[in-house]
Every structure is written in structure tokens, then in C-alpha cells.
């Protein structure tokens, strides 16, 4: 029976890195099976919870070899990914600096949510009500130590559940 959520406790950044790489591997399998797939993934948590660090390890885990920058000032950083000799779009959004959900609509990024690949959105609550549904929500909760955190994965689509199931058996 498929489960749509699980929690992982990470004691140090190496644990977070390994978890992001597991997600990358699971996503790679999904995109190898269907190159037209699109997923929306949210990264939620307080300031300093490790969202951008998790995003960097995920993007690198998918084979991106360049510098992974925080999109705090640009709102969106695109990363073309080569998976099984196909190029997929990966767009990393950071909406922290947005003051109003309507800014999101005016920014013209909506088309990224339809192209093959996936969108990873930090601070999705800043665009409340204007974003498409998320297939996977990832909640990061900082622990006592700087690199300690609980990471909660919640899938809300059949594709999201398939990704989490693949992560469990890896």
C-alpha cells in the first residue's frame, strides 16, 4: 500500500545531502520513464531551516555541475538537466522577497509550470492562491544543532507518491 508521507531526521549536512540525492535519484527514474512529466515541489520551512542547501544538493544530485545559486533576488534560477540524454527544465524559485501574491502573476513564470521537468519553490506561501498544486511538499524543521533538521515529505499526486515510494526502496 502506497504511503503519501514520511519524515527523515538528519543529524548533519551529510544526512541532508544523502536525502536530497535519494530524491534526485527517484526523480531521475520518473523522468527516464516519461520525459514529458512535470512535477511541482515546494520547499517550506523557517528562515535558516536549510531549504536552499537542500535545493543545491538536489540539483547537483540530478547531475547539474555548475554553480547552484540562491534565486532570492532573481526569483527564479533555471537549470537545464540532462536525464537519459534528454534535456529537462528545472526551475528553482525563491519567493521570500515577494510582498504580494500578485507579484508572482506579474513576473511571468507561469509557463515554467507546464514544461517537462520540475519546479522547486521555496516560500510558496508568498504566492498563496496563485501557484499550481504541488505534487510533493517538503517541510524542513531546524533542530537544536545548526545542521540538524527533520525533513517531512508529503505527496499529493500519483506521481508524487511514486517518487516517495522509490525513495523508500532505495
C-alpha positions as CSV (number, residue, x, y, z in Angstrom):
1,X,0.0,0.0,0.0
2,X,1.4,3.4,-1.0
3,X,2.0,5.9,1.6
4,X,2.0,9.6,0.8
5,X,4.3,10.9,3.5
6,X,7.4,10.2,5.6
7,X,9.8,12.0,7.9
8,X,13.6,11.8,8.0
9,X,15.7,13.1,10.8
10,X,19.1,14.5,9.6
11,X,21.7,15.0,12.2
12,X,24.2,16.7,10.0
13,X,24.5,18.2,6.5
14,X,25.8,14.9,5.1
15,X,22.5,13.3,6.0
16,X,20.6,16.1,4.3
17,X,22.8,15.7,1.2
18,X,22.2,12.0,1.1
19,X,18.4,12.5,1.4
20,X,18.4,15.1,-1.4
21,X,20.4,12.7,-3.6
22,X,17.8,10.0,-2.9
23,X,15.1,12.3,-4.1
24,X,17.3,13.2,-7.1
25,X,17.6,9.5,-8.0
26,X,13.9,8.9,-7.6
27,X,13.1,11.9,-9.8
28,X,15.6,10.7,-12.4
29,X,13.8,7.3,-12.6
30,X,10.5,9.1,-13.1
31,X,11.8,11.3,-15.9
32,X,13.6,8.4,-17.6
33,X,10.2,6.6,-17.7
34,X,8.4,9.6,-19.1
35,X,10.3,12.6,-20.4
36,X,7.1,14.7,-20.7
37,X,6.4,14.5,-17.0
38,X,6.2,17.8,-15.0
39,X,6.3,18.0,-11.2
40,X,5.8,20.9,-8.8
41,X,7.7,20.6,-5.5
42,X,7.6,23.0,-2.6
43,X,10.3,23.6,0.0
44,X,8.8,25.0,3.2
45,X,10.4,26.0,6.5
46,X,11.5,28.9,8.6
47,X,14.4,31.1,7.6
48,X,17.6,29.2,8.1
49,X,15.9,25.7,8.1
50,X,18.1,24.6,5.1
51,X,15.8,25.0,2.1
52,X,18.4,26.4,-0.2
53,X,21.0,23.9,1.0
54,X,18.6,21.0,0.3
55,X,17.8,22.5,-3.2
56,X,21.5,22.8,-4.0
57,X,22.1,19.1,-3.1
58,X,19.0,18.0,-5.1
59,X,20.1,20.0,-8.2
60,X,23.6,18.7,-8.0
61,X,22.3,15.2,-7.4
62,X,20.4,15.4,-10.7
63,X,23.8,15.9,-12.5
64,X,24.0,19.7,-12.7
65,X,27.7,20.6,-12.5
66,X,27.6,24.3,-12.5
67,X,27.2,26.7,-9.5
68,X,23.8,26.5,-7.9
69,X,22.8,30.0,-6.8
70,X,20.0,31.0,-4.5
71,X,17.3,32.7,-6.5
72,X,16.5,35.1,-3.6
73,X,17.0,38.2,-5.8
74,X,16.1,36.9,-9.2
75,X,13.0,34.9,-8.1
76,X,14.0,32.1,-10.5
77,X,17.1,30.3,-11.5
78,X,16.8,27.8,-14.4
79,X,18.9,24.7,-14.5
80,X,18.8,22.6,-17.7
81,X,19.2,18.9,-16.7
82,X,20.3,16.1,-18.9
83,X,18.5,12.9,-17.9
84,X,18.8,9.8,-20.1
85,X,20.1,12.1,-23.0
86,X,17.0,14.3,-22.7
87,X,17.1,17.9,-21.6
88,X,14.6,18.8,-18.9
89,X,13.9,22.2,-17.4
90,X,14.4,22.5,-13.6
91,X,13.4,25.9,-12.3
92,X,14.3,26.9,-8.7
93,X,12.1,29.6,-7.3
94,X,12.7,31.6,-4.1
95,X,9.7,33.8,-3.3
96,X,10.9,35.1,0.0
97,X,11.2,38.8,-1.1
98,X,7.7,38.9,-2.7
99,X,5.4,41.2,-0.8
100,X,2.1,40.3,-2.6
101,X,0.9,37.1,-4.4
102,X,0.0,39.2,-7.4
103,X,3.8,39.9,-7.9
104,X,4.0,36.2,-8.9
105,X,1.5,36.6,-11.6
106,X,3.1,39.7,-13.0
107,X,6.6,38.0,-13.1
108,X,5.6,35.8,-16.0
109,X,6.8,32.5,-14.6
110,X,3.6,30.6,-15.0
111,X,4.7,28.8,-18.3
112,X,7.5,27.1,-16.4
113,X,4.9,25.0,-14.6
114,X,3.8,23.3,-17.8
115,X,7.1,22.3,-19.4
116,X,8.7,18.9,-18.9
117,X,10.8,18.8,-15.8
118,X,10.0,20.3,-12.4
119,X,9.6,23.5,-10.5
120,X,11.1,23.7,-7.0
121,X,9.6,26.6,-5.0
122,X,10.9,28.0,-1.7
123,X,8.5,30.1,0.3
124,X,5.4,29.1,-1.7
125,X,3.1,30.8,0.8
126,X,4.3,34.2,-0.5
127,X,2.3,33.4,-3.7
128,X,-0.6,31.9,-1.9
129,X,-3.5,31.0,-4.2
130,X,-1.6,31.8,-7.4
131,X,0.6,28.7,-7.8
132,X,-0.5,25.4,-9.3
133,X,-0.9,22.4,-6.9
134,X,2.2,20.7,-5.6
135,X,3.0,17.1,-6.3
136,X,5.4,17.0,-3.3
137,X,5.7,19.3,-0.3
138,X,8.9,19.2,1.6
139,X,8.9,20.7,5.1
140,X,12.2,21.4,6.8
141,X,12.3,21.9,10.5
142,X,15.6,23.1,12.1
143,X,16.9,21.2,15.1
144,X,19.0,22.3,18.0
145,X,22.3,22.0,16.2
146,X,23.0,24.1,13.1
147,X,22.9,21.2,10.7
148,X,20.2,19.1,12.4
149,X,16.7,19.0,10.9
150,X,13.6,17.0,10.4
151,X,12.5,16.8,6.8
152,X,8.9,15.8,6.1
153,X,7.8,14.7,2.6
154,X,4.2,14.8,1.7
155,X,2.9,13.7,-1.7
156,X,-0.5,14.8,-3.1
157,X,-0.5,13.3,-6.6
158,X,0.1,9.8,-8.0
159,X,3.4,11.0,-9.5
160,X,4.5,12.4,-6.1
161,X,3.5,9.2,-4.3
162,X,5.6,7.2,-6.9
163,X,8.6,9.4,-6.2
164,X,8.3,8.9,-2.5
165,X,7.8,5.1,-2.9
166,X,11.0,4.9,-5.0
167,X,12.9,6.8,-2.3
168,X,11.8,4.3,0.3
169,X,13.1,1.3,-1.6
170,X,16.5,2.9,-2.4
